[in-house]
């Protein structure tokens, strides 16, 4: 991150994130964007991913925020916490680059 001019953190509430992970993990359709060997519809994998999403705050948040604090002088950090904030951000980027 030291070279980034802008960092965008999609800081979605953990309940929403866990529910989205569960929904996506349980799909049985193949997706071309998944790496080889990574399949959806695996219950064990879904449980692990939901657990990781749920435990993110306890296990990863402090490390990420410390990294942001370390790099904040050289980079703008934008934290988006909802679909509306994401949509507004994307609209502003599109408007800026026209």
MODELLER restraints for C-alpha pairs under 7 A, 6 or more apart:
rsr = mdl.restraints
at = mdl.atoms
rsr.add(forms.Gaussian(group=physical.xy_distance, feature=features.Distance(at['CA:1:A'], at['CA:71:A']), mean=6.82, stdev=0.5))
rsr.add(forms.Gaussian(group=physical.xy_distance, feature=features.Distance(at['CA:2:A'], at['CA:71:A']), mean=5.77, stdev=0.5))
rsr.add(forms.Gaussian(group=physical.xy_distance, feature=features.Distance(at['CA:2:A'], at['CA:74:A']), mean=6.87, stdev=0.5))
rsr.add(forms.Gaussian(group=physical.xy_distance, feature=features.Distance(at['CA:4:A'], at['CA:75:A']), mean=5.90, stdev=0.5))
rsr.add(forms.Gaussian(group=physical.xy_distance, feature=features.Distance(at['CA:5:A'], at['CA:74:A']), mean=6.78, stdev=0.5))
rsr.add(forms.Gaussian(group=physical.xy_distance, feature=features.Distance(at['CA:5:A'], at['CA:75:A']), mean=4.57, stdev=0.5))
rsr.add(forms.Gaussian(group=physical.xy_distance, feature=features.Distance(at['CA:5:A'], at['CA:76:A']), mean=6.10, stdev=0.5))
rsr.add(forms.Gaussian(group=physical.xy_distance, feature=features.Distance(at['CA:6:A'], at['CA:75:A']), mean=5.40, stdev=0.5))
rsr.add(forms.Gaussian(group=physical.xy_distance, feature=features.Distance(at['CA:6:A'], at['CA:76:A']), mean=4.74, stdev=0.5))
rsr.add(forms.Gaussian(group=physical.xy_distance, feature=features.Distance(at['CA:6:A'], at['CA:77:A']), mean=5.86, stdev=0.5))
rsr.add(forms.Gaussian(group=physical.xy_distance, feature=features.Distance(at['CA:7:A'], at['CA:75:A']), mean=6.93, stdev=0.5))
rsr.add(forms.Gaussian(group=physical.xy_distance, feature=features.Distance(at['CA:7:A'], at['CA:76:A']), mean=6.18, stdev=0.5))
rsr.add(forms.Gaussian(group=physical.xy_distance, feature=features.Distance(at['CA:7:A'], at['CA:77:A']), mean=4.77, stdev=0.5))
rsr.add(forms.Gaussian(group=physical.xy_distance, feature=features.Distance(at['CA:7:A'], at['CA:78:A']), mean=6.13, stdev=0.5))
rsr.add(forms.Gaussian(group=physical.xy_distance, feature=features.Distance(at['CA:8:A'], at['CA:77:A']), mean=5.98, stdev=0.5))
rsr.add(forms.Gaussian(group=physical.xy_distance, feature=features.Distance(at['CA:8:A'], at['CA:78:A']), mean=4.84, stdev=0.5))
rsr.add(forms.Gaussian(group=physical.xy_distance, feature=features.Distance(at['CA:8:A'], at['CA:79:A']), mean=5.91, stdev=0.5))
rsr.add(forms.Gaussian(group=physical.xy_distance, feature=features.Distance(at['CA:9:A'], at['CA:78:A']), mean=6.16, stdev=0.5))
rsr.add(forms.Gaussian(group=physical.xy_distance, feature=features.Distance(at['CA:9:A'], at['CA:79:A']), mean=4.74, stdev=0.5))
rsr.add(forms.Gaussian(group=physical.xy_distance, feature=features.Distance(at['CA:9:A'], at['CA:80:A']), mean=6.09, stdev=0.5))
rsr.add(forms.Gaussian(group=physical.xy_distance, feature=features.Distance(at['CA:10:A'], at['CA:79:A']), mean=6.16, stdev=0.5))
rsr.add(forms.Gaussian(group=physical.xy_distance, feature=features.Distance(at['CA:10:A'], at['CA:80:A']), mean=5.03, stdev=0.5))
rsr.add(forms.Gaussian(group=physical.xy_distance, feature=features.Distance(at['CA:10:A'], at['CA:81:A']), mean=6.18, stdev=0.5))
rsr.add(forms.Gaussian(group=physical.xy_distance, feature=features.Distance(at['CA:11:A'], at['CA:79:A']), mean=6.29, stdev=0.5))
rsr.add(forms.Gaussian(group=physical.xy_distance, feature=features.Distance(at['CA:11:A'], at['CA:80:A']), mean=5.72, stdev=0.5))
rsr.add(forms.Gaussian(group=physical.xy_distance, feature=features.Distance(at['CA:11:A'], at['CA:81:A']), mean=4.90, stdev=0.5))
rsr.add(forms.Gaussian(group=physical.xy_distance, feature=features.Distance(at['CA:12:A'], at['CA:81:A']), mean=4.85, stdev=0.5))
rsr.add(forms.Gaussian(group=physical.xy_distance, feature=features.Distance(at['CA:12:A'], at['CA:82:A']), mean=6.15, stdev=0.5))
rsr.add(forms.Gaussian(group=physical.xy_distance, feature=features.Distance(at['CA:14:A'], at['CA:53:A']), mean=6.47, stdev=0.5))
rsr.add(forms.Gaussian(group=physical.xy_distance, feature=features.Distance(at['CA:14:A'], at['CA:54:A']), mean=5.66, stdev=0.5))
rsr.add(forms.Gaussian(group=physical.xy_distance, feature=features.Distance(at['CA:17:A'], at['CA:53:A']), mean=6.41, stdev=0.5))
rsr.add(forms.Gaussian(group=physical.xy_distance, feature=features.Distance(at['CA:18:A'], at['CA:50:A']), mean=5.03, stdev=0.5))
rsr.add(forms.Gaussian(group=physical.xy_distance, feature=features.Distance(at['CA:18:A'], at['CA:53:A']), mean=5.33, stdev=0.5))
rsr.add(forms.Gaussian(group=physical.xy_distance, feature=features.Distance(at['CA:18:A'], at['CA:54:A']), mean=5.92, stdev=0.5))
rsr.add(forms.Gaussian(group=physical.xy_distance, feature=features.Distance(at['CA:21:A'], at['CA:49:A']), mean=6.70, stdev=0.5))
rsr.add(forms.Gaussian(group=physical.xy_distance, feature=features.Distance(at['CA:21:A'], at['CA:50:A']), mean=5.96, stdev=0.5))
rsr.add(forms.Gaussian(group=physical.xy_distance, feature=features.Distance(at['CA:22:A'], at['CA:46:A']), mean=5.88, stdev=0.5))
rsr.add(forms.Gaussian(group=physical.xy_distance, feature=features.Distance(at['CA:22:A'], at['CA:50:A']), mean=5.97, stdev=0.5))
rsr.add(forms.Gaussian(group=physical.xy_distance, feature=features.Distance(at['CA:25:A'], at['CA:40:A']), mean=5.20, stdev=0.5))
rsr.add(forms.Gaussian(group=physical.xy_distance, feature=features.Distance(at['CA:25:A'], at['CA:41:A']), mean=5.79, stdev=0.5))
rsr.add(forms.Gaussian(group=physical.xy_distance, feature=features.Distance(at['CA:25:A'], at['CA:46:A']), mean=5.14, stdev=0.5))
rsr.add(forms.Gaussian(group=physical.xy_distance, feature=features.Distance(at['CA:26:A'], at['CA:40:A']), mean=6.03, stdev=0.5))
rsr.add(forms.Gaussian(group=physical.xy_distance, feature=features.Distance(at['CA:26:A'], at['CA:41:A']), mean=4.26, stdev=0.5))
rsr.add(forms.Gaussian(group=physical.xy_distance, feature=features.Distance(at['CA:26:A'], at['CA:42:A']), mean=6.63, stdev=0.5))
rsr.add(forms.Gaussian(group=physical.xy_distance, feature=features.Distance(at['CA:26:A'], at['CA:43:A']), mean=6.84, stdev=0.5))
rsr.add(forms.Gaussian(group=physical.xy_distance, feature=features.Distance(at['CA:26:A'], at['CA:46:A']), mean=6.60, stdev=0.5))
rsr.add(forms.Gaussian(group=physical.xy_distance, feature=features.Distance(at['CA:27:A'], at['CA:40:A']), mean=5.71, stdev=0.5))
rsr.add(forms.Gaussian(group=physical.xy_distance, feature=features.Distance(at['CA:27:A'], at['CA:41:A']), mean=5.15, stdev=0.5))
rsr.add(forms.Gaussian(group=physical.xy_distance, feature=features.Distance(at['CA:28:A'], at['CA:40:A']), mean=5.60, stdev=0.5))
rsr.add(forms.Gaussian(group=physical.xy_distance, feature=features.Distance(at['CA:28:A'], at['CA:41:A']), mean=4.70, stdev=0.5))
rsr.add(forms.Gaussian(group=physical.xy_distance, feature=features.Distance(at['CA:80:A'], at['CA:86:A']), mean=5.93, stdev=0.5))
